[in-house]
Amino acid sequence: MRDYDVAIIGGGIAGLSLAYFLAPHRSVIVVEREEGLGYHSTGRSAAEFVLRYNAPEVCALAAISKSFFDNPPEGFSEVALLKQRGGVMIANAEKVTRFEEVFAEEARANPELHRLTIDEAIARVPILRRDYVAAAYYDPHFWDIEVENLLQGYVRGARRHGAVIVERSNVLAPRREDDRWVLTTAAGDIRARTIVNAAGGWADPVAELFGVAPVGIVPHRRTAITVDLPDGIDAMTLPEINEIDEDFYMKPEGGRLLSSPADATPCDPADVQPEEIDVAWAAHYIEEATTVSVRRIFKSWAGMRSFAPDRLPVIGFARERPDFFWLAGQGGYGILTSPALGALAASLLVGAAAPDSFEAAGLDPSKFSPVRLEA
Ligand SMILES: Cc1cc2nc3c(=O)[nH]c(=O)nc-3n(C[C@H](O)[C@H](O)[C@H](O)COP(=O)(O)OP(=O)(O)OC[C@H]3O[C@@H](n4cnc5c(N)ncnc54)[C@H](O)[C@@H]3O)c2cc1C
């Protein structure tokens, strides 16, 4: 039976980013239930990187992560991890007051944001409906993330430092032997000194398997569809389109138009599938806000965004169990914050201080401690 310092449960972006940052310092195994890494939330995201429109702590994590995305280590990825997309925030006539509030608030700290006339908005987004949009502004700070390249970069780097990654291994009934956990995996039984819970939507039930109290992480289902763009519309040059209150958003995806009704329906952890009603809303918003007519839905999917009660990530050791570490609750920003959170988790696991970038960003990592949520 092989011994590891750390067994990470979950082969999504959280577990794999941690494996990448931790493997140079500790022996690591990642245990994933599915055949295929990133099968759940990680493979179903909208691949958006944004510096704003989240809680201040999450915006700080995004800013810390940005330097990794812009300058990943040599050999990490053959393509740039971020592609500038830009975003146009829009409001209809009923939301103009709300639009003014949001614009005033956001533009105060960010002079790069600029208001668009309706003609300018349509010049940037030729599919916008003139009879829908009553106000718009442009925010350059939206990027597309090359999620698969990011994931594979983490996997390659982790393996280069000796990390073992096993798929098709559902952690069901861990047992204690001396001062170690014993897990059954596709690579045989393994022993680990420390368990990391990077199980996404299953974080609470996985904690309970190890006798650790859940912290109240609830998966929320979110749906997306893609449809064909009309001839003559270049997906490469279209910005994101965001309704001012995030009632919906749209962005190019694989040459088509992705639309999400920004649903956030609490659900049980599962291989969630899109509900007809949410697909219908996604299509409705396309027809309401744009001139694209939805003749055929090319693809629809749903995934989990898993939140702690205060909507901040949960990173750190359980109070009563110094051998159980949480890396969960990344909600709708787990891909874009993965460089910062993976590096933070690795530092805490080796007993080091948080990376300097946290102090430079004025971000106190103890805000993410699970202890804040423990009864
Ligand atoms: C529609 C949608 C749009 C999104 N858009 C964005 C976006 O634009 N930008 C962004 O940054 N984020 C976005 N997100 C959020 C992002 O996808 C998540 O925050 C992130 O993927 C969470 O990663 P994770 O590794 O924690 O979870 P997951 O990717 O779900 O990984 C957890 C893994 O744990 C495994 N597991 C669970 N239990 C066990 C067990 N007992 N044994 C073994 N393995 C187990 C699961 O099989 C799973 O693979 C979006 C999410 C959705 C659904």
The ligand as an SDF file (V2000), in Angstrom:
LIG
                    3D

 53 58  0  0  0  0  0  0  0  0999 V2000
  -22.8750   27.1440  -16.0850 C   0  0  0  0  0  0  0  0  0  0  0  0
  -21.6670   27.5180  -15.2390 C   0  0  0  0  0  0  0  0  0  0  0  0
  -20.9150   28.6220  -15.5940 C   0  0  0  0  0  0  0  0  0  0  0  0
  -19.7710   28.9490  -14.8590 C   0  0  0  0  0  0  0  0  0  0  0  0
  -18.9830   29.9600  -15.3280 N   0  0  0  0  0  0  0  0  0  0  0  0
  -17.8090   30.2220  -14.7010 C   0  0  0  0  0  0  0  0  0  0  0  0
  -16.9240   31.2060  -15.2410 C   0  0  0  0  0  0  0  0  0  0  0  0
  -17.2220   31.8090  -16.2720 O   0  0  0  0  0  0  0  0  0  0  0  0
  -15.7400   31.4410  -14.5830 N   0  0  0  0  0  0  0  0  0  0  0  0
  -15.3960   30.7470  -13.4510 C   0  0  0  0  0  0  0  0  0  0  0  0
  -14.3190   31.0090  -12.9100 O   0  0  0  0  0  0  0  0  0  0  0  0
  -16.2240   29.8090  -12.9230 N   0  0  0  0  0  0  0  0  0  0  0  0
  -17.4110   29.5270  -13.5280 C   0  0  0  0  0  0  0  0  0  0  0  0
  -18.2430   28.5710  -13.0220 N   0  0  0  0  0  0  0  0  0  0  0  0
  -17.8950   27.9350  -11.7370 C   0  0  0  0  0  0  0  0  0  0  0  0
  -16.8010   26.9040  -11.8780 C   0  0  0  0  0  0  0  0  0  0  0  0
  -17.1400   26.0050  -12.9160 O   0  0  0  0  0  0  0  0  0  0  0  0
  -16.6310   26.1870  -10.5260 C   0  0  0  0  0  0  0  0  0  0  0  0
  -16.4230   27.1260   -9.4890 O   0  0  0  0  0  0  0  0  0  0  0  0
  -15.4380   25.2310  -10.5440 C   0  0  0  0  0  0  0  0  0  0  0  0
  -15.4600   24.4140  -11.6910 O   0  0  0  0  0  0  0  0  0  0  0  0
  -15.4420   24.3720   -9.2880 C   0  0  0  0  0  0  0  0  0  0  0  0
  -14.3880   23.4490   -9.4160 O   0  0  0  0  0  0  0  0  0  0  0  0
  -14.2490   22.2270   -8.4300 P   0  0  0  0  0  0  0  0  0  0  0  0
  -13.0000   21.5340   -8.7840 O   0  0  0  0  0  0  0  0  0  0  0  0
  -14.4740   22.6960   -7.0420 O   0  0  0  0  0  0  0  0  0  0  0  0
  -15.5320   21.3000   -8.7520 O   0  0  0  0  0  0  0  0  0  0  0  0
  -15.7240   20.1450   -9.8300 P   0  0  0  0  0  0  0  0  0  0  0  0
  -15.1830   20.5300  -11.1530 O   0  0  0  0  0  0  0  0  0  0  0  0
  -17.1500   19.7470   -9.7870 O   0  0  0  0  0  0  0  0  0  0  0  0
  -14.8080   18.9860   -9.2810 O   0  0  0  0  0  0  0  0  0  0  0  0
  -15.1350   18.2430   -8.1240 C   0  0  0  0  0  0  0  0  0  0  0  0
  -14.8160   16.8050   -8.4250 C   0  0  0  0  0  0  0  0  0  0  0  0
  -14.9190   16.0170   -7.2330 O   0  0  0  0  0  0  0  0  0  0  0  0
  -15.2720   14.7170   -7.6140 C   0  0  0  0  0  0  0  0  0  0  0  0
  -15.8020   13.9960   -6.4520 N   0  0  0  0  0  0  0  0  0  0  0  0
  -16.8550   14.3500   -5.6830 C   0  0  0  0  0  0  0  0  0  0  0  0
  -17.0430   13.4280   -4.7080 N   0  0  0  0  0  0  0  0  0  0  0  0
  -16.0890   12.4790   -4.8690 C   0  0  0  0  0  0  0  0  0  0  0  0
  -15.7720   11.2730   -4.1760 C   0  0  0  0  0  0  0  0  0  0  0  0
  -16.4760   10.8400   -3.1130 N   0  0  0  0  0  0  0  0  0  0  0  0
  -14.7180   10.5190   -4.6260 N   0  0  0  0  0  0  0  0  0  0  0  0
  -13.9870   10.9210   -5.7030 C   0  0  0  0  0  0  0  0  0  0  0  0
  -14.2550   12.0760   -6.3860 N   0  0  0  0  0  0  0  0  0  0  0  0
  -15.2900   12.8370   -5.9810 C   0  0  0  0  0  0  0  0  0  0  0  0
  -16.3420   14.9600   -8.6800 C   0  0  0  0  0  0  0  0  0  0  0  0
  -16.5140   13.8320   -9.5140 O   0  0  0  0  0  0  0  0  0  0  0  0
  -15.7930   16.1860   -9.4100 C   0  0  0  0  0  0  0  0  0  0  0  0
  -15.0860   15.8400  -10.5870 O   0  0  0  0  0  0  0  0  0  0  0  0
  -19.3990   28.1920  -13.7150 C   0  0  0  0  0  0  0  0  0  0  0  0
  -20.1730   27.0980  -13.3520 C   0  0  0  0  0  0  0  0  0  0  0  0
  -21.2850   26.7460  -14.1010 C   0  0  0  0  0  0  0  0  0  0  0  0
  -22.0680   25.5310  -13.7150 C   0  0  0  0  0  0  0  0  0  0  0  0
  1  2  1  0
  2  3  1  0
  2 52  2  0
  3  4  2  0
  4  5  1  0
  4 50  1  0
  5  6  2  0
  6  7  1  0
  6 13  1  0
  7  8  2  0
  7  9  1  0
  9 10  1  0
 10 11  2  0
 10 12  1  0
 12 13  2  0
 13 14  1  0
 14 15  1  0
 14 50  1  0
 15 16  1  0
 16 17  1  0
 16 18  1  0
 18 19  1  0
 18 20  1  0
 20 21  1  0
 20 22  1  0
 22 23  1  0
 23 24  1  0
 24 25  2  0
 24 26  1  0
 24 27  1  0
 27 28  1  0
 28 29  2  0
 28 30  1  0
 28 31  1  0
 31 32  1  0
 32 33  1  0
 33 34  1  0
 33 48  1  0
 34 35  1  0
 35 36  1  0
 35 46  1  0
 36 37  1  0
 36 45  1  0
 37 38  2  0
 38 39  1  0
 39 40  1  0
 39 45  2  0
 40 41  1  0
 40 42  2  0
 42 43  1  0
 43 44  2  0
 44 45  1  0
 46 47  1  0
 46 48  1  0
 48 49  1  0
 50 51  2  0
 51 52  1  0
 52 53  1  0
M  END
$$$$
